[in-house]
Amino acid sequence: MAEPRRLLALFYDYVPDMLDRRGPFREGHLALIDRFASDGRIVIAGAVGDPPSGGLIVFAADERDAIDAFVAEDPYVANGLVTAHRVEPWTVVTS
């Protein structure tokens, strides 16, 4: 078995009417994810639920400062679409 990999998971809680409200901010949110993913800070990201009730963005383990920067820049956060967020360490044993 491979050595476990340590990551950081950023969880977002969304407003109940997220699908109706995200349109004007979606492009900026996805561009921000792309920028952080292109240099390896974000490992994987996506919405959770159907319809989306939140988001999960997984960062490399040494990127706590990047998470704070991401949240500060995210148009979803700035425009009140994220009602809460938290960061949890995630130990991945298989992928």
Jmol script that loads the backbone (N, CA, C; Angstrom):
load data "model"
ATOM      1  N   MET A   1       0.841  -1.181   0.000  1.00  0.00           N
ATOM      2  CA  MET A   1       0.000   0.000   0.000  1.00  0.00           C
ATOM      3  C   MET A   1       0.887   1.245   0.000  1.00  0.00           C
ATOM      4  N   ALA A   2       0.474   2.222  -0.779  1.00  0.00           N
ATOM      5  CA  ALA A   2       1.227   3.477  -0.876  1.00  0.00           C
ATOM      6  C   ALA A   2       1.103   4.263   0.425  1.00  0.00           C
ATOM      7  N   GLU A   3       2.065   5.107   0.644  1.00  0.00           N
ATOM      8  CA  GLU A   3       2.053   5.994   1.814  1.00  0.00           C
ATOM      9  C   GLU A   3       0.862   6.951   1.716  1.00  0.00           C
ATOM     10  N   PRO A   4       0.116   7.160   2.801  1.00  0.00           N
ATOM     11  CA  PRO A   4      -1.010   8.105   2.752  1.00  0.00           C
ATOM     12  C   PRO A   4      -0.550   9.501   2.357  1.00  0.00           C
ATOM     13  N   ARG A   5      -1.414  10.195   1.632  1.00  0.00           N
ATOM     14  CA  ARG A   5      -1.132  11.554   1.182  1.00  0.00           C
ATOM     15  C   ARG A   5      -1.971  12.527   2.002  1.00  0.00           C
ATOM     16  N   ARG A   6      -1.364  13.562   2.497  1.00  0.00           N
ATOM     17  CA  ARG A   6      -2.059  14.549   3.330  1.00  0.00           C
ATOM     18  C   ARG A   6      -2.436  15.755   2.463  1.00  0.00           C
ATOM     19  N   LEU A   7      -3.719  16.110   2.482  1.00  0.00           N
ATOM     20  CA  LEU A   7      -4.248  17.244   1.730  1.00  0.00           C
ATOM     21  C   LEU A   7      -5.083  18.110   2.674  1.00  0.00           C
ATOM     22  N   LEU A   8      -5.524  19.246   2.190  1.00  0.00           N
ATOM     23  CA  LEU A   8      -6.430  20.117   2.932  1.00  0.00           C
ATOM     24  C   LEU A   8      -7.708  20.306   2.126  1.00  0.00           C
ATOM     25  N   ALA A   9      -8.844  20.066   2.757  1.00  0.00           N
ATOM     26  CA  ALA A   9     -10.142  20.176   2.092  1.00  0.00           C
ATOM     27  C   ALA A   9     -10.842  21.448   2.557  1.00  0.00           C
ATOM     28  N   LEU A  10     -11.198  22.306   1.591  1.00  0.00           N
ATOM     29  CA  LEU A  10     -11.978  23.503   1.853  1.00  0.00           C
ATOM     30  C   LEU A  10     -13.429  23.179   1.517  1.00  0.00           C
ATOM     31  N   PHE A  11     -14.293  23.278   2.509  1.00  0.00           N
ATOM     32  CA  PHE A  11     -15.717  23.027   2.322  1.00  0.00           C
ATOM     33  C   PHE A  11     -16.461  24.360   2.317  1.00  0.00           C
ATOM     34  N   TYR A  12     -17.321  24.548   1.326  1.00  0.00           N
ATOM     35  CA  TYR A  12     -18.192  25.716   1.245  1.00  0.00           C
ATOM     36  C   TYR A  12     -19.630  25.271   1.486  1.00  0.00           C
ATOM     37  N   ASP A  13     -20.402  26.089   2.182  1.00  0.00           N
ATOM     38  CA  ASP A  13     -21.859  25.962   2.237  1.00  0.00           C
ATOM     39  C   ASP A  13     -22.418  27.083   1.379  1.00  0.00           C
ATOM     40  N   TYR A  14     -23.349  26.744   0.498  1.00  0.00           N
ATOM     41  CA  TYR A  14     -23.926  27.714  -0.426  1.00  0.00           C
ATOM     42  C   TYR A  14     -25.302  28.191   0.035  1.00  0.00           C
ATOM     43  N   VAL A  15     -25.706  29.346  -0.471  1.00  0.00           N
ATOM     44  CA  VAL A  15     -27.072  29.833  -0.285  1.00  0.00           C
ATOM     45  C   VAL A  15     -28.024  28.832  -0.944  1.00  0.00           C
ATOM     46  N   PRO A  16     -29.263  28.730  -0.436  1.00  0.00           N
ATOM     47  CA  PRO A  16     -30.209  27.752  -0.997  1.00  0.00           C
ATOM     48  C   PRO A  16     -30.510  27.966  -2.480  1.00  0.00           C
ATOM     49  N   ASP A  17     -30.493  29.210  -2.959  1.00  0.00           N
ATOM     50  CA  ASP A  17     -30.816  29.495  -4.359  1.00  0.00           C
ATOM     51  C   ASP A  17     -29.547  29.711  -5.198  1.00  0.00           C
ATOM     52  N   MET A  18     -28.525  28.923  -4.916  1.00  0.00           N
ATOM     53  CA  MET A  18     -27.227  29.067  -5.580  1.00  0.00           C
ATOM     54  C   MET A  18     -27.346  29.041  -7.109  1.00  0.00           C
ATOM     55  N   LEU A  19     -28.093  28.101  -7.644  1.00  0.00           N
ATOM     56  CA  LEU A  19     -28.204  27.985  -9.103  1.00  0.00           C
ATOM     57  C   LEU A  19     -28.758  29.260  -9.736  1.00  0.00           C
ATOM     58  N   ASP A  20     -29.664  29.922  -9.050  1.00  0.00           N
ATOM     59  CA  ASP A  20     -30.255  31.150  -9.576  1.00  0.00           C
ATOM     60  C   ASP A  20     -29.320  32.345  -9.462  1.00  0.00           C
ATOM     61  N   ARG A  21     -28.427  32.323  -8.480  1.00  0.00           N
ATOM     62  CA  ARG A  21     -27.616  33.510  -8.177  1.00  0.00           C
ATOM     63  C   ARG A  21     -26.172  33.461  -8.664  1.00  0.00           C
ATOM     64  N   ARG A  22     -25.659  32.295  -9.006  1.00  0.00           N
ATOM     65  CA  ARG A  22     -24.226  32.182  -9.295  1.00  0.00           C
ATOM     66  C   ARG A  22     -23.812  32.699 -10.671  1.00  0.00           C
ATOM     67  N   GLY A  23     -24.727  32.821 -11.600  1.00  0.00           N
ATOM     68  CA  GLY A  23     -24.420  33.168 -12.988  1.00  0.00           C
ATOM     69  C   GLY A  23     -23.408  34.285 -13.181  1.00  0.00           C
ATOM     70  N   PRO A  24     -23.642  35.474 -12.616  1.00  0.00           N
ATOM     71  CA  PRO A  24     -22.719  36.586 -12.858  1.00  0.00           C
ATOM     72  C   PRO A  24     -21.315  36.378 -12.273  1.00  0.00           C
ATOM     73  N   PHE A  25     -21.175  35.417 -11.362  1.00  0.00           N
ATOM     74  CA  PHE A  25     -19.911  35.233 -10.656  1.00  0.00           C
ATOM     75  C   PHE A  25     -19.209  33.922 -11.000  1.00  0.00           C
ATOM     76  N   ARG A  26     -19.886  33.076 -11.757  1.00  0.00           N
ATOM     77  CA  ARG A  26     -19.367  31.727 -12.042  1.00  0.00           C
ATOM     78  C   ARG A  26     -18.062  31.766 -12.831  1.00  0.00           C
ATOM     79  N   GLU A  27     -17.988  32.581 -13.864  1.00  0.00           N
ATOM     80  CA  GLU A  27     -16.776  32.637 -14.678  1.00  0.00           C
ATOM     81  C   GLU A  27     -15.562  33.031 -13.831  1.00  0.00           C
ATOM     82  N   GLY A  28     -15.724  34.025 -12.977  1.00  0.00           N
ATOM     83  CA  GLY A  28     -14.628  34.459 -12.118  1.00  0.00           C
ATOM     84  C   GLY A  28     -14.231  33.388 -11.106  1.00  0.00           C
ATOM     85  N   HIS A  29     -15.218  32.706 -10.551  1.00  0.00           N
ATOM     86  CA  HIS A  29     -14.962  31.614  -9.604  1.00  0.00           C
ATOM     87  C   HIS A  29     -14.182  30.488 -10.276  1.00  0.00           C
ATOM     88  N   LEU A  30     -14.623  30.082 -11.461  1.00  0.00           N
ATOM     89  CA  LEU A  30     -13.946  28.989 -12.178  1.00  0.00           C
ATOM     90  C   LEU A  30     -12.553  29.403 -12.650  1.00  0.00           C
ATOM     91  N   ALA A  31     -12.391  30.665 -13.032  1.00  0.00           N
ATOM     92  CA  ALA A  31     -11.060  31.147 -13.429  1.00  0.00           C
ATOM     93  C   ALA A  31     -10.102  31.128 -12.242  1.00  0.00           C
ATOM     94  N   LEU A  32     -10.590  31.469 -11.078  1.00  0.00           N
ATOM     95  CA  LEU A  32      -9.771  31.429  -9.871  1.00  0.00           C
ATOM     96  C   LEU A  32      -9.347  29.994  -9.567  1.00  0.00           C
ATOM     97  N   ILE A  33     -10.279  29.057  -9.662  1.00  0.00           N
ATOM     98  CA  ILE A  33      -9.942  27.640  -9.461  1.00  0.00           C
ATOM     99  C   ILE A  33      -8.891  27.212 -10.471  1.00  0.00           C
ATOM    100  N   ASP A  34      -9.078  27.583 -11.723  1.00  0.00           N
ATOM    101  CA  ASP A  34      -8.130  27.203 -12.775  1.00  0.00           C
ATOM    102  C   ASP A  34      -6.729  27.749 -12.493  1.00  0.00           C
ATOM    103  N   ARG A  35      -6.663  28.990 -12.050  1.00  0.00           N
ATOM    104  CA  ARG A  35      -5.363  29.604 -11.755  1.00  0.00           C
ATOM    105  C   ARG A  35      -4.649  28.856 -10.625  1.00  0.00           C
ATOM    106  N   PHE A  36      -5.371  28.530  -9.565  1.00  0.00           N
ATOM    107  CA  PHE A  36      -4.761  27.827  -8.447  1.00  0.00           C
ATOM    108  C   PHE A  36      -4.442  26.369  -8.811  1.00  0.00           C
ATOM    109  N   ALA A  37      -5.243  25.762  -9.669  1.00  0.00           N
ATOM    110  CA  ALA A  37      -4.988  24.380 -10.084  1.00  0.00           C
ATOM    111  C   ALA A  37      -3.813  24.290 -11.057  1.00  0.00           C
ATOM    112  N   SER A  38      -3.662  25.292 -11.911  1.00  0.00           N
ATOM    113  CA  SER A  38      -2.614  25.230 -12.931  1.00  0.00           C
ATOM    114  C   SER A  38      -1.209  25.238 -12.337  1.00  0.00           C
ATOM    115  N   ASP A  39      -1.065  25.809 -11.141  1.00  0.00           N
ATOM    116  CA  ASP A  39       0.261  25.781 -10.507  1.00  0.00           C
ATOM    117  C   ASP A  39       0.358  24.750  -9.383  1.00  0.00           C
ATOM    118  N   GLY A  40      -0.640  23.865  -9.274  1.00  0.00           N
ATOM    119  CA  GLY A  40      -0.558  22.741  -8.356  1.00  0.00           C
ATOM    120  C   GLY A  40      -1.085  22.982  -6.955  1.00  0.00           C
ATOM    121  N   ARG A  41      -1.615  24.164  -6.680  1.00  0.00           N
ATOM    122  CA  ARG A  41      -2.126  24.409  -5.330  1.00  0.00           C
ATOM    123  C   ARG A  41      -3.458  23.710  -5.092  1.00  0.00           C
ATOM    124  N   ILE A  42      -4.319  23.660  -6.117  1.00  0.00           N
ATOM    125  CA  ILE A  42      -5.580  22.923  -6.013  1.00  0.00           C
ATOM    126  C   ILE A  42      -5.412  21.586  -6.719  1.00  0.00           C
ATOM    127  N   VAL A  43      -5.832  20.525  -6.024  1.00  0.00           N
ATOM    128  CA  VAL A  43      -5.728  19.161  -6.546  1.00  0.00           C
ATOM    129  C   VAL A  43      -7.000  18.776  -7.297  1.00  0.00           C
ATOM    130  N   ILE A  44      -8.157  19.119  -6.725  1.00  0.00           N
ATOM    131  CA  ILE A  44      -9.450  18.777  -7.308  1.00  0.00           C
ATOM    132  C   ILE A  44     -10.497  19.716  -6.712  1.00  0.00           C
ATOM    133  N   ALA A  45     -11.559  19.988  -7.462  1.00  0.00           N
ATOM    134  CA  ALA A  45     -12.587  20.905  -6.969  1.00  0.00           C
ATOM    135  C   ALA A  45     -13.913  20.621  -7.660  1.00  0.00           C
ATOM    136  N   GLY A  46     -14.998  20.937  -6.963  1.00  0.00           N
ATOM    137  CA  GLY A  46     -16.306  20.797  -7.578  1.00  0.00           C
ATOM    138  C   GLY A  46     -17.432  21.059  -6.604  1.00  0.00           C
ATOM    139  N   ALA A  47     -18.633  21.154  -7.167  1.00  0.00           N
ATOM    140  CA  ALA A  47     -19.837  21.362  -6.371  1.00  0.00           C
ATOM    141  C   ALA A  47     -20.265  20.042  -5.738  1.00  0.00           C
ATOM    142  N   VAL A  48     -20.958  20.155  -4.605  1.00  0.00           N
ATOM    143  CA  VAL A  48     -21.467  18.997  -3.884  1.00  0.00           C
ATOM    144  C   VAL A  48     -22.978  19.120  -3.797  1.00  0.00           C
ATOM    145  N   GLY A  49     -23.674  18.050  -4.145  1.00  0.00           N
ATOM    146  CA  GLY A  49     -25.131  18.029  -4.083  1.00  0.00           C
ATOM    147  C   GLY A  49     -25.761  18.275  -5.436  1.00  0.00           C
ATOM    148  N   ASP A  50     -27.043  17.945  -5.533  1.00  0.00           N
ATOM    149  CA  ASP A  50     -27.795  18.132  -6.759  1.00  0.00           C
ATOM    150  C   ASP A  50     -29.229  18.505  -6.388  1.00  0.00           C
ATOM    151  N   PRO A  51     -29.536  19.797  -6.365  1.00  0.00           N
ATOM    152  CA  PRO A  51     -28.731  20.946  -6.771  1.00  0.00           C
ATOM    153  C   PRO A  51     -27.606  21.206  -5.770  1.00  0.00           C
ATOM    154  N   PRO A  52     -26.595  21.963  -6.189  1.00  0.00           N
ATOM    155  CA  PRO A  52     -25.434  22.180  -5.325  1.00  0.00           C
ATOM    156  C   PRO A  52     -25.807  22.854  -4.002  1.00  0.00           C
ATOM    157  N   SER A  53     -25.375  22.222  -2.912  1.00  0.00           N
ATOM    158  CA  SER A  53     -25.566  22.800  -1.580  1.00  0.00           C
ATOM    159  C   SER A  53     -24.247  23.311  -1.016  1.00  0.00           C
ATOM    160  N   GLY A  54     -23.160  22.991  -1.716  1.00  0.00           N
ATOM    161  CA  GLY A  54     -21.846  23.418  -1.257  1.00  0.00           C
ATOM    162  C   GLY A  54     -20.790  23.089  -2.279  1.00  0.00           C
ATOM    163  N   GLY A  55     -19.554  23.361  -1.899  1.00  0.00           N
ATOM    164  CA  GLY A  55     -18.420  23.071  -2.759  1.00  0.00           C
ATOM    165  C   GLY A  55     -17.326  22.388  -1.956  1.00  0.00           C
ATOM    166  N   LEU A  56     -16.482  21.658  -2.652  1.00  0.00           N
ATOM    167  CA  LEU A  56     -15.323  21.005  -2.057  1.00  0.00           C
ATOM    168  C   LEU A  56     -14.133  21.321  -2.945  1.00  0.00           C
ATOM    169  N   ILE A  57     -13.131  21.960  -2.354  1.00  0.00           N
ATOM    170  CA  ILE A  57     -11.914  22.322  -3.077  1.00  0.00           C
ATOM    171  C   ILE A  57     -10.750  21.761  -2.279  1.00  0.00           C
ATOM    172  N   VAL A  58      -9.988  20.876  -2.899  1.00  0.00           N
ATOM    173  CA  VAL A  58      -8.907  20.182  -2.197  1.00  0.00           C
ATOM    174  C   VAL A  58      -7.568  20.778  -2.617  1.00  0.00           C
ATOM    175  N   PHE A  59      -6.807  21.176  -1.622  1.00  0.00           N
ATOM    176  CA  PHE A  59      -5.509  21.824  -1.812  1.00  0.00           C
ATOM    177  C   PHE A  59      -4.379  20.893  -1.382  1.00  0.00           C
ATOM    178  N   ALA A  60      -3.193  21.121  -1.931  1.00  0.00           N
ATOM    179  CA  ALA A  60      -1.998  20.434  -1.466  1.00  0.00           C
ATOM    180  C   ALA A  60      -1.811  20.759   0.014  1.00  0.00           C
ATOM    181  N   ALA A  61      -1.234  19.849   0.768  1.00  0.00           N
ATOM    182  CA  ALA A  61      -1.173  19.964   2.221  1.00  0.00           C
ATOM    183  C   ALA A  61      -0.425  21.184   2.724  1.00  0.00           C
ATOM    184  N   ASP A  62       0.507  21.689   1.973  1.00  0.00           N
ATOM    185  CA  ASP A  62       1.307  22.822   2.431  1.00  0.00           C
ATOM    186  C   ASP A  62       0.742  24.155   1.948  1.00  0.00           C
ATOM    187  N   GLU A  63      -0.524  24.197   1.600  1.00  0.00           N
ATOM    188  CA  GLU A  63      -1.114  25.388   0.984  1.00  0.00           C
ATOM    189  C   GLU A  63      -2.141  26.099   1.858  1.00  0.00           C
ATOM    190  N   ARG A  64      -1.974  26.104   3.178  1.00  0.00           N
ATOM    191  CA  ARG A  64      -2.947  26.798   4.046  1.00  0.00           C
ATOM    192  C   ARG A  64      -3.036  28.283   3.692  1.00  0.00           C
ATOM    193  N   ASP A  65      -1.897  28.920   3.432  1.00  0.00           N
ATOM    194  CA  ASP A  65      -1.925  30.329   3.032  1.00  0.00           C
ATOM    195  C   ASP A  65      -2.661  30.515   1.708  1.00  0.00           C
ATOM    196  N   ALA A  66      -2.526  29.541   0.807  1.00  0.00           N
ATOM    197  CA  ALA A  66      -3.226  29.610  -0.476  1.00  0.00           C
ATOM    198  C   ALA A  66      -4.732  29.516  -0.277  1.00  0.00           C
ATOM    199  N   ILE A  67      -5.167  28.733   0.685  1.00  0.00           N
ATOM    200  CA  ILE A  67      -6.604  28.627   0.959  1.00  0.00           C
ATOM    201  C   ILE A  67      -7.138  29.978   1.412  1.00  0.00           C
ATOM    202  N   ASP A  68      -6.435  30.618   2.320  1.00  0.00           N
ATOM    203  CA  ASP A  68      -6.872  31.932   2.790  1.00  0.00           C
ATOM    204  C   ASP A  68      -6.921  32.936   1.637  1.00  0.00           C
ATOM    205  N   ALA A  69      -5.919  32.902   0.759  1.00  0.00           N
ATOM    206  CA  ALA A  69      -5.900  33.792  -0.410  1.00  0.00           C
ATOM    207  C   ALA A  69      -7.047  33.477  -1.357  1.00  0.00           C
ATOM    208  N   PHE A  70      -7.307  32.194  -1.576  1.00  0.00           N
ATOM    209  CA  PHE A  70      -8.395  31.772  -2.459  1.00  0.00           C
ATOM    210  C   PHE A  70      -9.734  32.300  -1.947  1.00  0.00           C
ATOM    211  N   VAL A  71     -10.009  32.060  -0.674  1.00  0.00           N
ATOM    212  CA  VAL A  71     -11.280  32.505  -0.091  1.00  0.00           C
ATOM    213  C   VAL A  71     -11.406  34.026  -0.193  1.00  0.00           C
ATOM    214  N   ALA A  72     -10.328  34.743   0.055  1.00  0.00           N
ATOM    215  CA  ALA A  72     -10.358  36.209  -0.008  1.00  0.00           C
ATOM    216  C   ALA A  72     -10.636  36.724  -1.416  1.00  0.00           C
ATOM    217  N   GLU A  73     -10.234  35.977  -2.439  1.00  0.00           N
ATOM    218  CA  GLU A  73     -10.421  36.400  -3.841  1.00  0.00           C
ATOM    219  C   GLU A  73     -11.690  35.861  -4.487  1.00  0.00           C
ATOM    220  N   ASP A  74     -12.299  34.853  -3.892  1.00  0.00           N
ATOM    221  CA  ASP A  74     -13.397  34.142  -4.557  1.00  0.00           C
ATOM    222  C   ASP A  74     -14.645  35.021  -4.700  1.00  0.00           C
ATOM    223  N   PRO A  75     -15.113  35.225  -5.937  1.00  0.00           N
ATOM    224  CA  PRO A  75     -16.324  36.015  -6.151  1.00  0.00           C
ATOM    225  C   PRO A  75     -17.560  35.425  -5.470  1.00  0.00           C
ATOM    226  N   TYR A  76     -17.609  34.115  -5.302  1.00  0.00           N
ATOM    227  CA  TYR A  76     -18.740  33.503  -4.598  1.00  0.00           C
ATOM    228  C   TYR A  76     -18.784  33.983  -3.151  1.00  0.00           C
ATOM    229  N   VAL A  77     -17.633  34.071  -2.515  1.00  0.00           N
ATOM    230  CA  VAL A  77     -17.556  34.540  -1.129  1.00  0.00           C
ATOM    231  C   VAL A  77     -17.868  36.033  -1.072  1.00  0.00           C
ATOM    232  N   ALA A  78     -17.208  36.803  -1.927  1.00  0.00           N
ATOM    233  CA  ALA A  78     -17.356  38.263  -1.917  1.00  0.00           C
ATOM    234  C   ALA A  78     -18.792  38.707  -2.162  1.00  0.00           C
ATOM    235  N   ASN A  79     -19.556  37.892  -2.883  1.00  0.00           N
ATOM    236  CA  ASN A  79     -20.920  38.275  -3.239  1.00  0.00           C
ATOM    237  C   ASN A  79     -21.990  37.529  -2.447  1.00  0.00           C
ATOM    238  N   GLY A  80     -21.587  36.945  -1.328  1.00  0.00           N
ATOM    239  CA  GLY A  80     -22.547  36.369  -0.392  1.00  0.00           C
ATOM    240  C   GLY A  80     -23.158  35.043  -0.782  1.00  0.00           C
ATOM    241  N   LEU A  81     -22.569  34.329  -1.741  1.00  0.00           N
ATOM    242  CA  LEU A  81     -23.108  33.033  -2.144  1.00  0.00           C
ATOM    243  C   LEU A  81     -22.625  31.897  -1.245  1.00  0.00           C
ATOM    244  N   VAL A  82     -21.535  32.130  -0.527  1.00  0.00           N
ATOM    245  CA  VAL A  82     -21.002  31.165   0.431  1.00  0.00           C
ATOM    246  C   VAL A  82     -21.418  31.636   1.816  1.00  0.00           C
ATOM    247  N   THR A  83     -22.195  30.798   2.511  1.00  0.00           N
ATOM    248  CA  THR A  83     -22.692  31.181   3.831  1.00  0.00           C
ATOM    249  C   THR A  83     -21.732  30.796   4.943  1.00  0.00           C
ATOM    250  N   ALA A  84     -20.875  29.813   4.684  1.00  0.00           N
ATOM    251  CA  ALA A  84     -19.876  29.370   5.667  1.00  0.00           C
ATOM    252  C   ALA A  84     -18.814  28.571   4.935  1.00  0.00           C
ATOM    253  N   HIS A  85     -17.637  28.521   5.535  1.00  0.00           N
ATOM    254  CA  HIS A  85     -16.586  27.654   4.994  1.00  0.00           C
ATOM    255  C   HIS A  85     -15.731  27.148   6.144  1.00  0.00           C
ATOM    256  N   ARG A  86     -15.086  26.018   5.893  1.00  0.00           N
ATOM    257  CA  ARG A  86     -14.173  25.451   6.874  1.00  0.00           C
ATOM    258  C   ARG A  86     -13.095  24.677   6.147  1.00  0.00           C
ATOM    259  N   VAL A  87     -11.984  24.479   6.814  1.00  0.00           N
ATOM    260  CA  VAL A  87     -10.863  23.716   6.264  1.00  0.00           C
ATOM    261  C   VAL A  87     -10.613  22.531   7.179  1.00  0.00           C
ATOM    262  N   GLU A  88     -10.474  21.358   6.566  1.00  0.00           N
ATOM    263  CA  GLU A  88     -10.197  20.130   7.310  1.00  0.00           C
ATOM    264  C   GLU A  88      -9.025  19.413   6.660  1.00  0.00           C
ATOM    265  N   PRO A  89      -8.108  18.872   7.458  1.00  0.00           N
ATOM    266  CA  PRO A  89      -7.061  18.022   6.887  1.00  0.00           C
ATOM    267  C   PRO A  89      -7.710  16.738   6.352  1.00  0.00           C
ATOM    268  N   TRP A  90      -7.163  16.223   5.271  1.00  0.00           N
ATOM    269  CA  TRP A  90      -7.687  14.999   4.650  1.00  0.00           C
ATOM    270  C   TRP A  90      -6.519  14.083   4.362  1.00  0.00           C
ATOM    271  N   THR A  91      -6.562  12.901   4.932  1.00  0.00           N
ATOM    272  CA  THR A  91      -5.529  11.905   4.669  1.00  0.00           C
ATOM    273  C   THR A  91      -6.080  10.925   3.650  1.00  0.00           C
ATOM    274  N   VAL A  92      -5.493  10.906   2.485  1.00  0.00           N
ATOM    275  CA  VAL A  92      -5.946  10.071   1.370  1.00  0.00           C
ATOM    276  C   VAL A  92      -5.109   8.788   1.359  1.00  0.00           C
ATOM    277  N   VAL A  93      -5.778   7.655   1.428  1.00  0.00           N
ATOM    278  CA  VAL A  93      -5.054   6.381   1.445  1.00  0.00           C
ATOM    279  C   VAL A  93      -5.091   5.673   0.096  1.00  0.00           C
ATOM    280  N   THR A  94      -5.962   6.116  -0.802  1.00  0.00           N
ATOM    281  CA  THR A  94      -5.990   5.560  -2.160  1.00  0.00           C
ATOM    282  C   THR A  94      -6.606   6.590  -3.097  1.00  0.00           C
ATOM    283  N   SER A  95      -6.256   6.481  -4.371  1.00  0.00           N
ATOM    284  CA  SER A  95      -6.863   7.383  -5.342  1.00  0.00           C
ATOM    285  C   SER A  95      -6.973   6.692  -6.681  1.00  0.00           C
TER     286      SER A  95
END
end "model"
wireframe off; spacefill off
backbone 0.3
color backbone group
